[in-house]
Amino acid sequence: MLIHIIADYGNNDPAFAEVVQRLLFYLPTATPHCLSVAPFSTLATGFWVGQLGLNMGPSERLVYHNCAPRQDNPEGRSNNEGEGLTYALLENGTKVVGVWAGYSLSFIKHEAIAIYNLNVSRGGSQFRSRDVFPAAAASIIKGDNSIIGDAIALDLIPDPPCDRIAWVDGYGNLKTTIPADSIHLPTQTKVTVRVGDIVSDAVYSDGSFKVPEGTLAFAPGSSGWKKQDGTEVRWMELFLRGGSAWRRFGKPKVNQTVTFLSI
């Protein structure tokens, strides 16, 4: 079984090693893969839950996510209580177990067969993703449904915003939450793009490498998936051929607002 562990611990943080060790205690034959998102970034968490959960992969797959900013209640916490644990079953058989916070479930809400609360402790440890949640995830994988609680109404889960940076990849490309099918422009249309307080000219393209070197492309990127009805979801990217869009826009963070206008 492949286990994707998506969390905001930080790159090379030993917290990943501790969570892997605990998950493998319960699921010793599993193969873990760790992905670090920015601190408290439920948007990036939800984006990768969708990307890794809804695309082709092993039939035996668990997406285990933990980004719990504990922002559901601004008051002091007793017993380290935080947001609750959930379970989603996707149509392709992928199981998703993780904390429901912010946008963590937003990208799969309409692609899941069902999403449930899990009846496990919301507290008991500052490090719940190591001390509390792995046993629950293992129970789900092993077919023990005794901890499955009520189904979550989809209208309680927020839709993802359609104008944000979801991810900055290693090349400095900016993956956005702007749906590609929401853009109705002729290819090669010149546009101005604003990210935060910085504005840049760009070219709308149907493929990033169709622009000359040094040109900023605004184009459907590599991220996306097929919906249950067969339609394809693609997300727009900002791509500076031969450079870094991230640097062009002043090194913006995930969740920064992105807007554009045709020239």
C-alpha positions as CSV (number, residue, x, y, z in Angstrom):
1,M,0.0,0.0,0.0
2,L,1.1,3.5,-0.9
3,I,0.6,6.1,1.9
4,H,0.9,9.8,1.0
5,I,1.6,11.8,4.1
6,I,0.7,15.5,3.6
7,A,1.5,17.8,6.5
8,D,2.8,21.2,7.4
9,Y,5.7,20.0,9.6
10,G,8.4,21.4,7.3
11,N,10.9,19.9,4.9
12,N,13.1,17.3,6.6
13,D,11.3,17.8,9.9
14,P,11.8,14.7,12.1
15,A,8.0,14.9,12.7
16,F,7.6,13.1,9.4
17,A,9.9,10.3,10.6
18,E,7.9,9.9,13.7
19,V,4.6,9.7,11.9
20,V,6.0,7.3,9.3
21,Q,7.3,5.1,12.1
22,R,3.9,5.1,13.9
23,L,2.0,4.4,10.7
24,L,4.3,1.5,9.8
25,F,3.8,0.1,13.3
26,Y,0.1,-0.5,12.3
27,L,0.7,-1.0,8.5
28,P,4.1,-2.6,8.3
29,T,4.0,-3.4,4.6
30,A,3.1,0.1,3.5
31,T,5.3,2.4,1.4
32,P,5.2,6.0,2.8
33,H,5.8,9.2,0.8
34,C,6.0,12.5,2.6
35,L,5.0,15.9,1.2
36,S,5.5,19.1,3.2
37,V,3.2,22.1,2.7
38,A,3.6,25.6,4.2
39,P,2.6,26.1,7.8
40,F,-1.2,26.1,8.3
41,S,-1.8,26.0,4.6
42,T,-5.0,24.1,4.3
43,L,-5.3,25.3,0.7
44,A,-2.1,23.5,-0.4
45,T,-3.1,20.5,1.7
46,G,-6.4,20.2,0.0
47,F,-4.9,20.8,-3.5
48,W,-2.5,17.9,-3.0
49,V,-5.1,15.7,-1.5
50,G,-7.0,16.1,-4.8
51,Q,-4.0,15.8,-7.0
52,L,-2.6,12.7,-5.4
53,G,-5.9,11.1,-4.5
54,L,-7.9,11.6,-7.8
55,N,-5.2,10.7,-10.3
56,M,-4.0,7.3,-11.5
57,G,-2.1,5.3,-8.9
58,P,-2.0,2.1,-7.0
59,S,-5.5,0.7,-6.1
60,E,-4.2,0.3,-2.5
61,R,-3.7,3.9,-1.6
62,L,-4.1,6.0,1.5
63,V,-3.8,9.8,1.5
64,Y,-3.1,10.8,5.2
65,H,-3.2,14.5,5.7
66,N,-2.6,16.7,8.8
67,C,-2.7,20.5,8.6
68,A,-4.5,21.5,11.8
69,P,-4.1,25.2,12.5
70,R,-6.7,24.9,15.4
71,Q,-8.5,28.0,14.1
72,D,-12.0,26.5,14.5
73,N,-12.1,27.9,18.0
74,P,-10.0,31.0,19.0
75,E,-10.4,30.3,22.7
76,G,-7.9,28.4,24.9
77,R,-7.7,24.6,24.3
78,S,-8.0,21.9,26.9
79,N,-6.1,18.6,26.4
80,N,-4.6,19.9,23.1
81,E,-8.0,19.5,21.3
82,G,-8.1,20.5,17.7
83,E,-10.1,20.0,14.5
84,G,-11.7,16.5,14.0
85,L,-10.5,13.6,11.9
86,T,-12.4,12.6,8.8
87,Y,-12.5,9.7,6.3
88,A,-13.3,10.1,2.6
89,L,-13.6,7.3,0.0
90,L,-12.9,8.3,-3.5
91,E,-14.5,6.7,-6.6
92,N,-11.1,5.1,-7.6
93,G,-10.9,3.3,-4.3
94,T,-8.4,5.7,-2.7
95,K,-9.0,6.3,1.0
96,V,-8.4,9.7,2.5
97,V,-7.9,10.2,6.3
98,G,-7.1,13.5,7.8
99,V,-8.1,16.6,9.8
100,W,-10.9,18.7,8.4
101,A,-9.7,22.2,8.5
102,G,-10.1,25.1,6.1
103,Y,-9.8,23.9,2.5
104,S,-8.4,20.4,3.3
105,L,-11.5,18.6,1.9
106,S,-12.5,21.3,-0.6
107,F,-11.0,19.8,-3.8
108,I,-12.4,16.3,-3.3
109,K,-15.9,17.3,-1.9
110,H,-17.7,16.6,-5.1
111,E,-15.5,13.7,-6.2
112,A,-15.8,11.5,-3.1
113,I,-18.4,8.8,-2.7
114,A,-18.9,10.0,0.8
115,I,-17.0,11.9,3.6
116,Y,-17.5,11.0,7.2
117,N,-16.5,12.2,10.6
118,L,-14.4,9.6,12.5
119,N,-15.2,9.0,16.2
120,V,-11.7,9.4,17.6
121,S,-10.4,11.8,20.2
122,R,-10.0,15.4,19.1
123,G,-7.4,15.9,21.8
124,G,-5.0,13.8,24.0
125,S,-1.8,15.0,22.5
126,Q,-0.1,18.0,20.9
127,F,1.1,15.6,18.2
128,R,-2.2,13.9,17.3
129,S,-1.0,12.8,13.9
130,R,1.5,10.6,15.6
131,D,-0.2,9.6,18.9
132,V,-3.9,9.5,18.0
133,F,-4.7,9.3,14.3
134,P,-2.5,6.5,12.9
135,A,-4.4,3.8,14.7
136,A,-7.7,5.2,13.3
137,A,-6.2,5.3,9.7
138,A,-5.1,1.7,10.1
139,S,-8.5,0.6,11.3
140,I,-10.1,2.1,8.2
141,I,-7.5,0.4,5.9
142,K,-8.2,-2.9,7.6
143,G,-11.9,-2.6,7.1
144,D,-12.9,-1.8,10.6
145,N,-15.8,0.6,10.2
146,S,-16.7,0.9,13.9
147,I,-15.1,4.4,14.2
148,I,-17.0,5.8,11.2
149,G,-19.4,8.5,12.3
150,D,-21.9,10.7,10.6
151,A,-21.6,11.7,7.0
152,I,-20.5,15.3,6.5
153,A,-22.9,17.5,4.5
154,L,-21.1,18.8,1.5
155,D,-22.5,22.4,2.0
156,L,-20.5,22.5,5.2
157,I,-17.2,22.1,3.3
158,P,-16.1,25.3,1.6
159,D,-15.5,25.4,-2.1
160,P,-11.9,26.1,-3.0
161,P,-11.2,29.8,-3.9
162,C,-10.8,30.4,-7.6
163,D,-8.1,33.0,-7.5
164,R,-5.2,31.9,-5.3
165,I,-1.7,30.4,-5.5
166,A,-2.0,26.8,-4.5
167,W,1.6,25.8,-4.9
168,V,5.1,27.0,-6.0
169,D,7.0,24.2,-7.7
170,G,10.7,23.6,-7.8
171,Y,11.1,25.6,-11.0
172,G,9.3,28.6,-9.7
173,N,6.1,28.0,-11.5
174,L,3.0,29.2,-9.7
175,K,0.2,26.7,-9.7
176,T,-3.1,28.5,-9.2
177,T,-6.7,27.6,-8.3
178,I,-8.0,29.3,-11.4
179,P,-9.9,26.6,-13.4
180,A,-8.6,26.4,-17.0
181,D,-12.2,26.1,-18.3
182,S,-13.0,29.5,-16.8
183,I,-10.7,31.3,-19.3
184,H,-12.3,32.3,-22.5
185,L,-9.6,34.0,-24.5
186,P,-7.9,33.4,-27.9
187,T,-4.5,31.8,-27.5
188,Q,-1.6,34.3,-27.5
189,T,-3.8,37.0,-26.0
190,K,-1.7,39.4,-24.0
191,V,-2.8,39.8,-20.4
192,T,-1.7,41.6,-17.3
193,V,-1.4,39.4,-14.2
194,R,-1.4,40.7,-10.6
195,V,-0.1,38.6,-7.7
196,G,-0.3,40.6,-4.5
197,D,1.0,44.1,-5.3
198,I,3.1,43.1,-8.3
199,V,1.8,43.3,-11.9
200,S,3.4,41.7,-14.9
201,D,2.6,41.3,-18.6
202,A,1.9,37.7,-19.7
203,V,0.7,35.7,-22.7
204,Y,-2.3,33.4,-22.4
205,S,-1.3,30.1,-24.0
206,D,-2.8,26.6,-24.3
207,G,0.7,25.2,-23.6
208,S,3.5,26.7,-21.5
209,F,6.3,26.0,-24.0
210,K,4.5,27.7,-26.8
211,V,5.9,31.0,-25.7
212,P,9.4,32.4,-26.4
213,E,12.2,32.3,-23.9
214,G,11.9,35.0,-21.3
215,T,8.1,35.3,-21.7
216,L,5.7,34.8,-18.9
217,A,3.0,32.3,-19.8
218,F,-0.5,32.1,-18.3
219,A,-1.5,28.6,-19.3
220,P,-3.2,25.4,-18.2
221,G,-0.6,23.5,-16.1
222,S,0.2,20.0,-15.3
223,S,-2.1,19.7,-12.3
224,G,-5.7,18.4,-12.5
225,W,-7.8,15.3,-12.7
226,K,-11.0,13.8,-14.2
227,K,-14.3,14.3,-12.4
228,Q,-16.7,11.5,-11.8
229,D,-18.6,12.6,-14.9
230,G,-15.5,12.3,-17.1
231,T,-14.9,16.0,-17.5
232,E,-11.3,17.2,-17.0
233,V,-10.2,19.6,-14.4
234,R,-7.1,21.6,-15.2
235,W,-5.6,24.5,-13.1
236,M,-3.9,27.5,-14.6
237,E,-0.2,28.1,-14.0
238,L,2.1,31.1,-14.3
239,F,5.3,29.9,-16.1
240,L,8.3,32.1,-16.9
241,R,10.2,30.2,-19.6
242,G,13.9,30.3,-18.8
243,G,13.3,31.9,-15.4
244,S,11.1,31.9,-12.3
245,A,7.6,33.3,-12.1
246,W,7.9,33.1,-8.3
247,R,10.8,35.5,-8.4
248,R,9.1,37.7,-11.1
249,F,6.2,38.3,-8.6
250,G,8.4,38.9,-5.6
251,K,8.4,35.4,-4.1
252,P,4.7,35.2,-3.1
253,K,3.4,32.7,-0.6
254,V,0.7,30.1,-1.1
255,N,-2.8,31.6,-0.8
256,Q,-1.8,34.9,-2.4
257,T,-4.5,36.3,-4.6
258,V,-4.0,36.1,-8.4
259,T,-6.0,38.3,-10.8
260,F,-5.7,39.0,-14.6
261,L,-7.0,41.2,-17.3
262,S,-6.7,40.9,-21.1
263,I,-4.9,43.8,-22.7
